[in-house]
Every structure is written in C-alpha cells, then in structure tokens.
Amino acid sequence: MKLVSLVSLVECRDRRVASVKEAIKEAIKLIGYSFPKAEKIVIKPNMCYYWDYSTGQTTDPNFVAALIEILREEISPDIEISIIESDASAMKCKYAFKYLGYEKLAEEYNVNLINLSEVESEQVKVKVKDENFEFLLPKIIKNSDLRINVPKMKYMAFTKISCALKNIFGCNPYPKKFKYHRRLNETIIALNKIMPFELCILDGIIVYGSMTSKLGLVMASEDAVAMDAAAATIMGVNPKSVGHIVLAEREGLGSASFMTRGASLDYFKDKFPKRKLSDRAIEFGYKLVCALGLDKRLV
C-alpha cells in the first residue's frame, strides 16, 4: 500500500464529449498513468436509479463516451469494451440502460451493455475484519484486462458519502441489495477486495449535494481509497469519519493519505453544494429509513 497516493483534479466547464475527453486525458496524465495492453475492458459507471445525468446522481453517458474514445486511441480501435451494472432492489438494468442514455451510447460506439445479474459468475470467499463473506464474482470482471471505475460523488445515508469504493457495490450481481445495508461498510470492502479496479475516473461535472449544481470536476486516481478521501474532503466530510474509507485503508486496499495534482482542491471544496445536516442526524435518518423498510431504494 502506498503511503501517499496521487489524485488529479481538472476543471471541465461543459459536458460535451470533446471537452470531457481533454479533461480526462489531462487528469490521467497528471497521475502518470499509462494504459496497458488490453483486449477486454470493463467500465463501471454509477447507475444507482432512474435519475439521468442532469440530476448529478448518475454518470453522464457523454463522460463514458469520451473515455471510450480515449481507450480506442491509446490502446487499440479493436478492444472489446463492456459497460457493466447490475439489477438492484429498485432498479432494473433493462430500464436504466435505456432511460439513462446508455442504449444509445452502446449503439453509437459499438460497446456491450452487460447486466451482471444475468451473466455467469462464481462463488468467491473473502475475509474482512476477520469475518468471512461470500459473494458472486462475475466472470466478465474477473477475465477483463482492465477495469475502470467511473463513479459520482454524493452524500449517502449512514455511509456519509458514495464515491469510488461504494460504486463497486453495484457490481454485486445479487439484485436485492437492501439486505446488505445493515453491514454496508464491510460489504463495500469485501466487494472491492474480490473485484479490484485498476483506474478510477470521477465524473464530477454535475453533482448533487444540498442541491444539483455544476461543479465542473474530473478526478483520476489509481487508488479508490485516496479518491474517496479527496471527494469526502471536497464535500466537507472528514475522511476519517467515513467507515468504509477507514476500513478500506486498514484492509490494505489503498491509502487515505493523498496528494493532489492539477487544480486546487479548495477551489472545488468552496463550490460544492454542501449539506448542513450533522452526522448524527444523517445516521438517525438512515435508521428511520430502515425501520420503515424504505432502504430497499438506497442502492
């Protein structure tokens, strides 16, 4: 595990593919990342529900389109690219792919749309905090040459934030994910252990905090823990208070100590639409949601 991990921050003023493409390229350059030889690549955007990119809740298909163009230029025009997501308690891929613009993207860019809940998987055991967990590992993830995590940055009940580590929760093929909410931190870490992603590129152009706002941020890192720590800082949340960030570092998934390159972190921190709720209020709200059975929609 690195003592300090690099996180790049680049400003992107609009969501046009050409603009996003330049911002992603700069973000990747700033962390010194070079794409490996690859034949099969998976991209995991955030499709938590049927809210489109304009809400700031889900990854913009234009952002993924820009990334696809970069991959084909930097690696090969013939690489096989799959965009992956799984069914959730209140979200079905067959609808989300269409409503969120990914069916159109797949047709235009000749990439695969994969519902992880419908593909071949294998049982895998993993240990977190000396406890054993067992999950299904989709073979398309296991057999890929490069795995790219394209998260959003959001507040989330109980876990406080959702970013790169939490985005891999959506790679769990089991659709009724609300069953894991009461042990969400451990589940997030277990899934990241069995499904390591080599590169994280954050779509922070439009974000949702206290409201939907244009932040104009692209971040990149090879370390999901460092990216989450940087995102938490921008959102006004102490990374040391986020259970899954602390646990991820403890379990050797990465470093919460980060160094930024590119634009000023304080610039984006000042712009982010922060929530005013206390940590205690957020936790109480989550417990109330669970008691009412509404946690089935918290994916």
DRENDO-1510 file (C-alpha; in Angstrom, 1 decimal, always signed):
<recs>
REC; n; res; u; v; w
REC; 1; MET; +0.0; +0.0; +0.0 .
REC; 2; LYS; +1.3; +3.5; -0.9 .
REC; 3; LEU; +1.9; +5.9; +2.0 .
REC; 4; VAL; +0.5; +8.7; -0.2 .
REC; 5; SER; -1.5; +8.3; -3.4 .
REC; 6; LEU; -1.9; +10.7; -6.3 .
REC; 7; VAL; -5.3; +12.2; -7.1 .
REC; 8; SER; -5.6; +14.6; -10.0 .
REC; 9; LEU; -8.2; +17.4; -10.3 .
REC; 10; VAL; -9.1; +19.0; -13.6 .
REC; 11; GLU; -11.7; +21.6; -14.3 .
REC; 12; CYS; -14.1; +20.8; -17.2 .
REC; 13; ARG; -16.6; +23.6; -18.0 .
REC; 14; ASP; -19.1; +21.6; -20.0 .
REC; 15; ARG; -20.3; +18.1; -20.8 .
REC; 16; ARG; -19.5; +18.0; -24.5 .
REC; 17; VAL; -17.6; +14.8; -25.4 .
REC; 18; ALA; -14.7; +16.8; -26.8 .
REC; 19; SER; -14.4; +18.9; -23.6 .
REC; 20; VAL; -14.7; +15.9; -21.3 .
REC; 21; LYS; -12.1; +14.0; -23.4 .
REC; 22; GLU; -9.5; +16.6; -23.0 .
REC; 23; ALA; -10.2; +16.8; -19.2 .
REC; 24; ILE; -9.9; +13.1; -18.7 .
REC; 25; LYS; -6.7; +12.9; -20.7 .
REC; 26; GLU; -5.2; +15.7; -18.6 .
REC; 27; ALA; -6.4; +14.0; -15.4 .
REC; 28; ILE; -4.8; +10.7; -16.4 .
REC; 29; LYS; -1.5; +12.5; -17.4 .
REC; 30; LEU; -1.3; +14.2; -14.1 .
REC; 31; ILE; -1.2; +10.9; -12.1 .
REC; 32; GLY; +1.4; +9.5; -14.5 .
REC; 33; TYR; -0.9; +6.6; -15.7 .
REC; 34; SER; -0.2; +4.7; -18.8 .
REC; 35; PHE; -2.8; +2.4; -20.4 .
REC; 36; PRO; -1.7; -1.3; -20.5 .
REC; 37; LYS; -2.1; -3.6; -23.5 .
REC; 38; ALA; -5.7; -4.9; -23.2 .
REC; 39; GLU; -8.2; -6.8; -25.3 .
REC; 40; LYS; -11.1; -6.7; -22.9 .
REC; 41; ILE; -12.1; -3.7; -20.8 .
REC; 42; VAL; -15.0; -3.2; -18.4 .
REC; 43; ILE; -16.3; +0.3; -17.4 .
REC; 44; LYS; -18.5; +0.6; -14.3 .
REC; 45; PRO; -20.4; +3.9; -14.3 .
REC; 46; ASN; -22.8; +4.8; -11.5 .
REC; 47; MET; -26.5; +4.0; -12.4 .
REC; 48; CYS; -28.0; +3.9; -8.9 .
REC; 49; TYR; -31.5; +4.6; -10.1 .
REC; 50; TYR; -33.5; +6.1; -13.0 .
REC; 51; TRP; -32.2; +9.7; -12.4 .
REC; 52; ASP; -30.4; +10.9; -15.5 .
REC; 53; TYR; -27.0; +12.8; -15.6 .
REC; 54; SER; -28.7; +16.2; -15.2 .
REC; 55; THR; -29.6; +15.3; -11.6 .
REC; 56; GLY; -25.9; +14.8; -10.7 .
REC; 57; GLN; -26.8; +11.3; -9.3 .
REC; 58; THR; -25.6; +9.1; -12.2 .
REC; 59; THR; -22.6; +9.0; -14.5 .
REC; 60; ASP; -23.1; +11.0; -17.7 .
REC; 61; PRO; -23.1; +8.8; -20.9 .
REC; 62; ASN; -21.1; +11.6; -22.6 .
REC; 63; PHE; -18.4; +11.1; -19.9 .
REC; 64; VAL; -18.2; +7.4; -20.7 .
REC; 65; ALA; -18.2; +8.2; -24.5 .
REC; 66; ALA; -15.2; +10.4; -24.0 .
REC; 67; LEU; -13.4; +7.7; -22.1 .
REC; 68; ILE; -14.2; +5.1; -24.8 .
REC; 69; GLU; -12.7; +7.4; -27.5 .
REC; 70; ILE; -9.5; +7.7; -25.4 .
REC; 71; LEU; -9.3; +3.9; -24.8 .
REC; 72; ARG; -9.6; +3.2; -28.5 .
REC; 73; GLU; -7.0; +5.8; -29.4 .
REC; 74; GLU; -4.5; +4.9; -26.6 .
REC; 75; ILE; -4.8; +1.1; -26.7 .
REC; 76; SER; -6.5; -0.2; -29.9 .
REC; 77; PRO; -9.6; +0.5; -32.0 .
REC; 78; ASP; -10.4; -3.2; -31.8 .
REC; 79; ILE; -10.6; -3.6; -28.0 .
REC; 80; GLU; -13.8; -5.1; -26.6 .
REC; 81; ILE; -15.4; -2.6; -24.2 .
REC; 82; SER; -18.3; -3.6; -21.9 .
REC; 83; ILE; -20.3; -1.2; -19.7 .
REC; 84; ILE; -21.4; -3.1; -16.6 .
REC; 85; GLU; -24.1; -2.7; -14.0 .
REC; 86; SER; -26.4; -5.0; -12.0 .
REC; 87; ASP; -30.0; -5.1; -11.1 .
REC; 88; ALA; -30.8; -3.5; -7.7 .
REC; 89; SER; -33.7; -3.5; -5.2 .
REC; 90; ALA; -35.5; -0.7; -7.0 .
REC; 91; MET; -33.6; -0.5; -10.4 .
REC; 92; LYS; -33.5; -2.9; -13.3 .
REC; 93; CYS; -30.8; -2.6; -15.9 .
REC; 94; LYS; -33.0; -3.1; -18.9 .
REC; 95; TYR; -34.8; +0.1; -18.0 .
REC; 96; ALA; -31.8; +2.1; -16.6 .
REC; 97; PHE; -29.7; +1.4; -19.7 .
REC; 98; LYS; -32.5; +2.9; -21.9 .
REC; 99; TYR; -33.6; +5.8; -19.6 .
REC; 100; LEU; -30.1; +7.0; -18.7 .
REC; 101; GLY; -28.9; +7.1; -22.3 .
REC; 102; TYR; -26.6; +4.0; -22.4 .
REC; 103; GLU; -28.5; +2.1; -25.0 .
REC; 104; LYS; -27.9; +4.9; -27.4 .
REC; 105; LEU; -24.3; +5.1; -26.4 .
REC; 106; ALA; -23.8; +1.4; -26.9 .
REC; 107; GLU; -25.2; +1.5; -30.4 .
REC; 108; GLU; -23.2; +4.6; -31.4 .
REC; 109; TYR; -19.9; +3.4; -30.0 .
REC; 110; ASN; -20.3; -0.4; -30.6 .
REC; 111; VAL; -19.8; -1.4; -27.0 .
REC; 112; ASN; -21.5; -4.1; -24.9 .
REC; 113; LEU; -24.1; -3.4; -22.2 .
REC; 114; ILE; -23.9; -6.1; -19.5 .
REC; 115; ASN; -26.3; -6.8; -16.8 .
REC; 116; LEU; -24.1; -8.5; -14.2 .
REC; 117; SER; -27.2; -10.1; -12.7 .
REC; 118; GLU; -27.7; -12.2; -15.8 .
REC; 119; VAL; -24.1; -13.3; -16.7 .
REC; 120; GLU; -22.0; -16.3; -15.5 .
REC; 121; SER; -20.5; -15.8; -12.0 .
REC; 122; GLU; -18.6; -17.9; -9.5 .
REC; 123; GLN; -18.8; -18.0; -5.7 .
REC; 124; VAL; -15.8; -16.3; -4.0 .
REC; 125; LYS; -15.0; -16.1; -0.3 .
REC; 126; VAL; -13.3; -13.1; +1.2 .
REC; 127; LYS; -12.3; -12.0; +4.7 .
REC; 128; VAL; -13.0; -8.6; +6.2 .
REC; 129; LYS; -12.2; -7.8; +9.8 .
REC; 130; ASP; -11.5; -11.5; +10.5 .
REC; 131; GLU; -15.1; -12.3; +9.3 .
REC; 132; ASN; -15.8; -14.4; +6.2 .
REC; 133; PHE; -18.1; -13.2; +3.4 .
REC; 134; GLU; -19.2; -14.9; +0.2 .
REC; 135; PHE; -20.2; -13.2; -3.0 .
REC; 136; LEU; -20.7; -13.9; -6.6 .
REC; 137; LEU; -17.9; -12.7; -8.9 .
REC; 138; PRO; -19.0; -12.1; -12.5 .
REC; 139; LYS; -16.5; -13.7; -14.8 .
REC; 140; ILE; -16.6; -10.8; -17.2 .
REC; 141; ILE; -15.0; -8.7; -14.4 .
REC; 142; LYS; -12.6; -11.4; -13.4 .
REC; 143; ASN; -11.4; -12.1; -17.0 .
REC; 144; SER; -11.1; -8.4; -18.1 .
REC; 145; ASP; -7.6; -7.0; -18.8 .
REC; 146; LEU; -8.5; -3.5; -17.5 .
REC; 147; ARG; -11.3; -2.5; -15.1 .
REC; 148; ILE; -12.2; +1.2; -14.9 .
REC; 149; ASN; -14.4; +2.7; -12.2 .
REC; 150; VAL; -16.3; +5.8; -13.2 .
REC; 151; PRO; -18.2; +7.0; -10.0 .
REC; 152; LYS; -20.1; +10.0; -8.9 .
REC; 153; MET; -19.6; +11.8; -5.6 .
REC; 154; LYS; -22.7; +12.0; -3.4 .
REC; 155; TYR; -23.8; +12.0; +0.2 .
REC; 156; MET; -25.4; +8.8; +1.4 .
REC; 157; ALA; -27.3; +7.9; +4.5 .
REC; 158; PHE; -25.2; +6.0; +7.1 .
REC; 159; THR; -22.0; +5.7; +4.9 .
REC; 160; LYS; -21.9; +9.5; +4.7 .
REC; 161; ILE; -20.5; +9.5; +1.1 .
REC; 162; SER; -20.7; +7.5; -2.0 .
REC; 163; CYS; -17.8; +7.6; -4.5 .
REC; 164; ALA; -15.3; +5.1; -6.0 .
REC; 165; LEU; -15.4; +2.4; -3.3 .
REC; 166; LYS; -19.2; +2.4; -3.0 .
REC; 167; ASN; -19.7; +2.3; -6.8 .
REC; 168; ILE; -18.3; -1.3; -6.8 .
REC; 169; PHE; -21.3; -2.2; -4.6 .
REC; 170; GLY; -23.2; -2.1; -7.9 .
REC; 171; CYS; -21.0; -5.0; -9.2 .
REC; 172; ASN; -22.7; -7.4; -6.8 .
REC; 173; PRO; -24.9; -9.5; -9.1 .
REC; 174; TYR; -27.4; -10.2; -6.3 .
REC; 175; PRO; -30.3; -7.9; -7.1 .
REC; 176; LYS; -31.9; -7.4; -3.6 .
REC; 177; LYS; -29.1; -5.3; -2.3 .
REC; 178; PHE; -31.0; -3.8; +0.6 .
REC; 179; LYS; -30.2; -7.0; +2.5 .
REC; 180; TYR; -26.6; -5.7; +2.8 .
REC; 181; HIS; -27.4; -2.2; +4.0 .
REC; 182; ARG; -27.0; -3.0; +7.7 .
REC; 183; ARG; -23.4; -4.2; +7.1 .
REC; 184; LEU; -22.7; -1.8; +4.2 .
REC; 185; ASN; -19.2; -0.8; +5.1 .
REC; 186; GLU; -18.0; -4.4; +5.3 .
REC; 187; THR; -19.8; -5.4; +2.2 .
REC; 188; ILE; -18.3; -2.5; +0.2 .
REC; 189; ILE; -14.8; -3.5; +1.3 .
REC; 190; ALA; -15.4; -7.2; +0.6 .
REC; 191; LEU; -16.6; -6.4; -3.0 .
REC; 192; ASN; -13.6; -4.2; -3.6 .
REC; 193; LYS; -11.3; -7.0; -2.4 .
REC; 194; ILE; -12.7; -9.5; -4.9 .
REC; 195; MET; -13.2; -7.0; -7.7 .
REC; 196; PRO; -10.1; -4.7; -7.8 .
REC; 197; PHE; -10.4; -1.9; -10.4 .
REC; 198; GLU; -7.1; -0.5; -11.8 .
REC; 199; LEU; -8.2; +3.1; -12.6 .
REC; 200; CYS; -10.8; +5.5; -11.1 .
REC; 201; ILE; -12.1; +8.5; -13.1 .
REC; 202; LEU; -14.7; +10.6; -11.4 .
REC; 203; ASP; -17.5; +12.4; -13.2 .
REC; 204; GLY; -17.9; +15.5; -11.1 .
REC; 205; ILE; -19.1; +17.8; -13.8 .
REC; 206; ILE; -22.7; +17.9; -12.4 .
REC; 207; VAL; -23.0; +16.9; -8.8 .
REC; 208; TYR; -25.8; +16.5; -6.2 .
REC; 209; GLY; -25.2; +17.7; -2.7 .
REC; 210; SER; -27.7; +20.0; -0.9 .
REC; 211; MET; -28.9; +20.6; -4.5 .
REC; 212; THR; -27.9; +19.8; -8.1 .
REC; 213; SER; -25.0; +22.0; -9.1 .
REC; 214; LYS; -22.4; +22.3; -11.9 .
REC; 215; LEU; -19.1; +21.6; -10.2 .
REC; 216; GLY; -17.0; +21.0; -13.4 .
REC; 217; LEU; -14.6; +18.5; -11.8 .
REC; 218; VAL; -12.8; +15.5; -13.3 .
REC; 219; MET; -10.7; +13.5; -10.9 .
REC; 220; ALA; -8.4; +10.5; -11.6 .
REC; 221; SER; -6.5; +8.1; -9.4 .
REC; 222; GLU; -5.2; +4.5; -9.3 .
REC; 223; ASP; -6.3; +4.4; -5.7 .
REC; 224; ALA; -10.0; +4.3; -4.9 .
REC; 225; VAL; -9.4; +5.0; -1.2 .
REC; 226; ALA; -7.4; +8.1; -2.0 .
REC; 227; MET; -10.1; +9.3; -4.4 .
REC; 228; ASP; -12.8; +8.8; -1.8 .
REC; 229; ALA; -10.8; +10.7; +0.8 .
REC; 230; ALA; -10.3; +13.6; -1.7 .
REC; 231; ALA; -14.0; +13.5; -2.6 .
REC; 232; ALA; -15.1; +13.5; +1.1 .
REC; 233; THR; -12.8; +16.5; +1.7 .
REC; 234; ILE; -14.4; +18.4; -1.2 .
REC; 235; MET; -17.8; +17.5; +0.2 .
REC; 236; GLY; -17.0; +18.9; +3.6 .
REC; 237; VAL; -16.8; +15.4; +5.3 .
REC; 238; ASN; -13.8; +14.3; +7.3 .
REC; 239; PRO; -12.5; +11.1; +5.6 .
REC; 240; LYS; -11.5; +9.7; +9.0 .
REC; 241; SER; -15.2; +9.8; +9.9 .
REC; 242; VAL; -16.2; +7.6; +6.9 .
REC; 243; GLY; -16.3; +4.0; +8.0 .
REC; 244; HIS; -15.6; +2.3; +4.6 .
REC; 245; ILE; -12.7; +4.6; +3.9 .
REC; 246; VAL; -11.1; +3.8; +7.2 .
REC; 247; LEU; -11.8; +0.1; +6.8 .
REC; 248; ALA; -10.5; +0.1; +3.2 .
REC; 249; GLU; -7.2; +1.5; +4.3 .
REC; 250; ARG; -7.0; -0.9; +7.2 .
REC; 251; GLU; -7.7; -3.8; +4.9 .
REC; 252; GLY; -4.9; -2.8; +2.5 .
REC; 253; LEU; -7.0; -1.5; -0.4 .
REC; 254; GLY; -5.2; +1.8; -0.6 .
REC; 255; SER; -4.2; +5.0; +1.2 .
REC; 256; ALA; -6.5; +7.7; +2.6 .
REC; 257; SER; -3.4; +10.0; +2.5 .
REC; 258; PHE; -3.4; +11.7; -0.8 .
REC; 259; MET; -1.5; +14.3; -2.8 .
REC; 260; THR; -3.4; +16.4; -5.4 .
REC; 261; ARG; -2.1; +17.5; -8.8 .
REC; 262; GLY; -3.8; +19.9; -11.1 .
REC; 263; ALA; -6.4; +22.3; -10.0 .
REC; 264; SER; -6.9; +23.4; -6.4 .
REC; 265; LEU; -8.9; +21.1; -4.1 .
REC; 266; ASP; -10.0; +24.2; -2.1 .
REC; 267; TYR; -11.5; +25.7; -5.3 .
REC; 268; PHE; -13.8; +22.7; -5.7 .
REC; 269; LYS; -14.5; +22.4; -2.0 .
REC; 270; ASP; -15.7; +26.0; -2.0 .
REC; 271; LYS; -18.0; +25.3; -4.9 .
REC; 272; PHE; -19.5; +22.0; -3.8 .
REC; 273; PRO; -23.1; +22.4; -2.6 .
REC; 274; LYS; -22.6; +21.1; +0.9 .
REC; 275; ARG; -25.3; +19.7; +3.2 .
REC; 276; LYS; -25.7; +21.1; +6.6 .
REC; 277; LEU; -27.0; +18.0; +8.4 .
REC; 278; SER; -25.0; +16.7; +11.3 .
REC; 279; ASP; -23.5; +13.2; +11.2 .
REC; 280; ARG; -25.9; +12.2; +14.0 .
REC; 281; ALA; -28.9; +13.5; +12.0 .
REC; 282; ILE; -27.8; +11.6; +9.0 .
REC; 283; GLU; -27.4; +8.3; +10.9 .
REC; 284; PHE; -30.8; +8.8; +12.7 .
REC; 285; GLY; -32.4; +9.4; +9.3 .
REC; 286; TYR; -30.9; +6.2; +7.9 .
REC; 287; LYS; -32.1; +4.1; +10.9 .
REC; 288; LEU; -35.6; +5.6; +10.4 .
REC; 289; VAL; -35.5; +4.7; +6.7 .
REC; 290; CYS; -34.5; +1.1; +7.6 .
REC; 291; ALA; -37.3; +0.9; +10.2 .
REC; 292; LEU; -39.8; +1.9; +7.6 .
REC; 293; GLY; -38.5; -0.5; +5.0 .
REC; 294; LEU; -37.5; +2.3; +2.6 .
REC; 295; ASP; -33.9; +1.2; +2.5 .
REC; 296; LYS; -34.8; -1.0; -0.5 .
REC; 297; ARG; -34.3; +2.1; -2.6 .
REC; 298; LEU; -30.9; +3.0; -1.2 .
REC; 299; VAL; -28.7; +1.4; -3.8 .
</recs>
